[in-house]
Amino acid sequence: MNKIPDLHTHSTASDGTLAPAVLVRRAAAAGVGLLALTDHDTTAGLVEAAQAAAELGLGFVPGVEISVTWAGRTIHVVGLGVDHTHPGLTLGLAGLLAFRGWRAEEMGRRLAKTGIEGAYAGARALSNGLLIGRTHFARLLVQRRVAVTERDVFKHFLVTGKPGYVPGDWASLEQAVGWIRDSGGQAVIAHPARYKLTRTKLLHLIGRFRELGGVGLEVVCGSHARDEAFTYARHAREQRLLASAGSDFHGPQLTLSTQPWIDLGRLAALPDGCTPIWHDWPAAARLLPAAAGDPVRAAVA
């Protein structure tokens, strides 16, 4: 593959700051040759993104990033090549979005108890109105100068033990991998270094993930340092997982100084010895023109 693959990005369909079509155009301009849109717990941006990618001749992979509760912590599983119309996936994501709606309201109530009034309404105004995440609250509190950076907001307000924190009640690992597989996709553990797992717990996660049919590990990503990329490349080889790469891009103004992701087109290459998750994807199949009925499915036909 001559151009850069980026298989983990976010748009305004979840907590990114660019509309799906704008994201696609920015990716193409940055030299990305294969792009996946993987919004949190929703596929709402895929049609717009697929249409824009088809117009530009950009390889496009329909995706999603599913929130998972595993061993008492939140893990993210990326689905690549999913069928966004699959009933099981659609129903599962609808349940997660419903929980997200309640959680956002509860976060607003808890922040109000600390004297931060109107946080829910403010976060909702910064979102698409359908998916309101912690990032929207973080952006609001920075705008209000309650904190200097979004990372500071998370640290002081939105993590365990802090006043605005609400525990996640997400999909199980079995559910998430099942929804992805049943919809024709490939399941990938996203940004594994961010979970701060011991080697024993990491291997337990990978083992269970593989048992359920998961196939990939995100080796190169915006939140991985160079040494971490080599560490997870070794894990991918030893555990017979395919290696994925994604920026976890959320917006052009959001860099490593404030958030754990980088800009489009800046990913390092996978370390030697990895088998890329895209190694057997037919390149031509991802450049088919959009069908009148469903541009997302046409992109991966």
C-alpha positions in Angstrom: 0.0 0.0 0.0 1.6 3.2 -1.1 -0.5 5.7 0.8 -1.0 5.9 4.5 -3.8 3.8 6.0 -5.8 5.3 8.9 -8.3 2.9 10.4 -9.4 4.8 13.5 -11.1 8.2 13.2 -14.0 10.2 14.6 -16.4 12.7 13.2 -19.3 14.9 14.5 -21.4 11.7 14.4 -19.8 11.1 17.8 -17.2 13.3 19.5 -15.1 14.5 16.6 -15.1 18.1 15.5 -15.3 17.6 11.7 -18.4 16.5 9.7 -17.8 13.1 8.0 -17.4 14.5 4.5 -15.0 17.2 5.8 -13.0 14.5 7.6 -12.7 12.4 4.4 -11.5 15.4 2.4 -8.9 16.3 5.0 -7.7 12.7 5.1 -7.3 12.6 1.3 -5.4 15.9 1.3 -3.1 14.6 4.0 -2.1 11.6 1.9 -4.3 8.9 3.5 -5.1 6.2 1.0 -7.3 4.0 3.1 -9.6 5.5 5.7 -12.0 4.0 8.3 -14.6 6.1 10.1 -15.0 4.5 13.5 -17.3 6.7 15.6 -18.1 5.8 19.2 -21.1 3.4 19.4 -22.7 4.8 16.2 -22.6 4.3 12.4 -24.5 7.5 11.7 -21.7 9.1 9.7 -20.9 6.3 7.4 -23.2 7.1 4.5 -21.9 10.7 4.2 -18.3 9.6 4.6 -18.7 6.8 2.0 -20.2 9.2 -0.5 -17.3 11.7 -0.1 -14.7 9.0 -0.3 -16.3 7.7 -3.6 -16.1 11.1 -5.1 -12.4 11.4 -4.2 -11.5 7.8 -5.1 -10.3 7.3 -1.6 -10.4 3.8 -0.2 -13.0 3.7 2.6 -13.7 1.2 5.3 -17.0 1.4 7.2 -16.3 1.1 10.9 -17.4 1.7 14.5 -15.7 1.8 17.9 -17.7 -0.1 20.5 -17.5 0.7 24.2 -17.0 -2.5 26.3 -16.9 -3.2 30.0 -14.4 -5.9 30.7 -12.9 -6.9 34.1 -14.3 -3.7 35.7 -12.8 -1.3 33.2 -13.7 0.3 29.9 -12.1 -1.2 26.7 -12.7 -0.1 23.2 -13.2 -2.5 20.3 -13.0 -1.2 16.7 -15.0 -3.0 14.1 -13.7 -2.7 10.5 -15.7 -3.5 7.4 -19.0 -3.7 9.2 -22.4 -3.8 7.6 -24.1 -0.7 9.1 -27.6 -2.1 8.3 -27.1 -5.4 10.1 -30.0 -5.8 12.7 -27.8 -7.1 15.5 -25.3 -4.4 15.2 -28.0 -1.7 14.9 -29.9 -3.0 17.9 -26.8 -3.3 20.0 -25.6 0.2 19.2 -29.0 1.6 19.9 -28.8 0.3 23.5 -25.4 1.9 24.0 -26.7 5.2 22.7 -29.6 5.1 25.1 -27.2 4.6 28.0 -25.0 7.4 26.7 -28.1 9.7 26.8 -28.9 8.9 30.4 -25.2 9.1 31.4 -24.9 12.6 29.9 -27.9 13.8 31.9 -26.5 12.3 35.1 -23.1 13.9 34.5 -24.8 17.2 34.2 -26.6 16.6 37.5 -23.5 15.7 39.3 -21.5 18.6 37.9 -24.3 20.9 39.0 -23.8 19.7 42.6 -20.3 21.2 42.4 -21.5 24.5 41.2 -21.2 24.0 37.4 -24.7 24.8 36.3 -26.0 24.0 32.8 -23.3 21.6 31.9 -25.6 19.1 30.2 -27.3 21.8 28.1 -23.9 23.2 27.2 -22.4 19.8 26.3 -25.5 19.0 24.2 -25.1 22.2 22.3 -21.5 21.2 21.4 -22.6 17.8 20.2 -24.9 16.5 17.4 -27.7 16.2 20.0 -27.7 12.4 19.6 -24.5 11.3 21.2 -23.2 13.4 24.1 -19.9 12.1 25.5 -17.4 13.1 28.1 -15.4 15.0 25.4 -18.3 17.4 24.9 -18.3 18.1 28.6 -14.6 18.6 28.5 -14.8 21.1 25.7 -17.5 23.0 27.5 -15.5 23.3 30.7 -12.5 24.5 28.8 -14.6 27.1 27.0 -15.9 28.3 30.4 -12.3 28.4 31.7 -13.0 25.9 34.4 -9.9 24.2 33.2 -7.1 25.0 30.8 -7.2 21.8 28.7 -9.6 19.0 28.1 -7.1 16.6 29.6 -7.3 18.7 32.8 -11.1 18.4 32.8 -10.9 14.6 32.6 -8.3 14.5 35.4 -10.2 16.7 37.8 -13.9 16.1 36.9 -14.6 13.1 34.7 -12.6 10.1 35.9 -13.2 7.6 38.7 -13.6 9.4 42.1 -14.1 12.9 40.5 -17.4 14.8 40.8 -18.7 14.4 37.2 -17.8 10.8 36.8 -20.5 8.2 35.9 -19.4 4.6 35.6 -19.9 3.0 32.2 -22.4 0.2 31.6 -21.2 -0.9 28.2 -21.4 -4.0 26.0 -19.7 -7.1 27.1 -16.6 -8.2 25.1 -18.7 -11.1 23.8 -21.5 -8.8 22.6 -19.2 -6.3 20.9 -17.1 -8.9 19.0 -20.3 -10.8 18.1 -22.0 -7.7 16.7 -18.9 -6.9 14.6 -18.5 -10.5 13.3 -22.2 -11.0 12.6 -22.2 -7.8 10.6 -19.3 -9.1 8.4 -16.6 -7.1 10.1 -13.2 -7.7 11.8 -12.8 -6.9 15.5 -9.7 -5.0 16.7 -8.6 -4.0 20.3 -8.2 -0.3 20.1 -5.2 1.6 21.6 -4.2 -1.2 24.1 -1.5 0.9 25.8 -4.1 3.3 27.2 -5.6 0.6 29.5 -2.5 0.3 31.6 -2.9 -3.4 31.9 -0.4 -5.7 33.4 1.1 -8.3 31.1 -1.0 -11.0 32.7 -4.3 -9.0 32.3 -3.4 -8.0 28.7 -2.8 -11.6 27.8 -6.0 -12.6 29.4 -7.9 -9.9 27.4 -6.3 -11.0 24.2 -6.9 -14.7 24.9 -10.6 -14.1 25.5 -10.8 -11.7 22.6 -9.4 -14.4 20.2 -11.7 -17.1 21.6 -14.6 -14.9 20.7 -13.4 -14.3 17.2 -11.4 -11.1 17.5 -8.6 -10.8 15.0 -6.7 -7.5 15.4 -4.7 -5.3 17.7 -4.1 -1.6 17.1 -0.3 -1.5 17.1 0.3 2.0 15.8 -2.0 4.8 17.0 -2.1 8.4 18.1 -1.7 7.5 21.8 1.1 5.0 21.4 4.7 6.1 21.8 7.3 4.5 19.5 8.4 1.9 22.1 4.8 1.0 22.8 4.2 0.4 19.1 7.1 -2.1 19.1 5.7 -3.7 22.3 2.3 -4.3 20.8 3.7 -5.4 17.5 5.4 -8.2 19.4 2.2 -9.1 21.2 0.4 -9.1 17.8 3.0 -11.5 16.4 3.1 -13.8 19.4 -0.7 -13.9 19.8 -1.3 -14.4 16.1 -3.3 -11.1 15.7 -3.4 -8.9 12.7 -1.9 -5.4 13.2 -4.0 -2.3 12.7 -3.0 1.4 12.6 -5.2 4.4 13.3 -4.7 8.0 14.4 -7.8 8.1 16.7 -8.2 11.6 15.1 -10.9 13.7 16.6 -10.2 17.2 15.2 -7.4 19.3 13.7 -7.2 21.6 16.7 -6.8 18.6 19.1 -3.2 17.4 19.4 -1.1 15.4 21.8 -0.7 18.6 23.9 -4.3 18.2 25.0 -5.6 14.8 23.9 -4.2 11.3 23.0 -4.4 11.5 19.2 -2.6 12.9 16.3 -3.5 14.6 13.0 -4.4 12.7 9.8 -1.5 11.5 7.6 1.1 11.4 10.4 1.0 7.8 11.4 4.3 5.8 11.5 4.5 2.6 9.5 3.8 -0.7 11.2 6.9 -2.3 12.7 8.5 -5.1 10.7 7.2 -8.5 11.1 3.5 -7.5 11.6 0.8 -8.8 9.3 -1.4 -5.7 8.5 -5.1 -6.2 8.9 -5.6 -4.9 5.4 -3.1 -7.5 3.9 -5.9 -9.5 2.2 -8.3 -6.7 1.5 -8.9 -6.3 -2.3 -7.7 -2.8 -3.0 -9.9 -2.4 -6.0 -13.0 -3.4 -4.1 -12.7 -0.4 -1.8 -12.7 2.1 -4.7 -16.0 1.0 -6.3 -18.3 3.9 -7.1 -21.1 4.4 -4.7 -24.3 2.6 -5.5 -27.5 4.6 -5.6 -29.1 2.5 -2.8 -26.3 2.3 -0.3 -22.9 3.9 -0.7 -21.5 2.3 2.4 -22.1 -1.2 1.3 -20.9 -0.3 -2.2 -17.6 0.7 -0.8 -16.9 -2.8 0.5 -18.8 -4.9 -2.1 
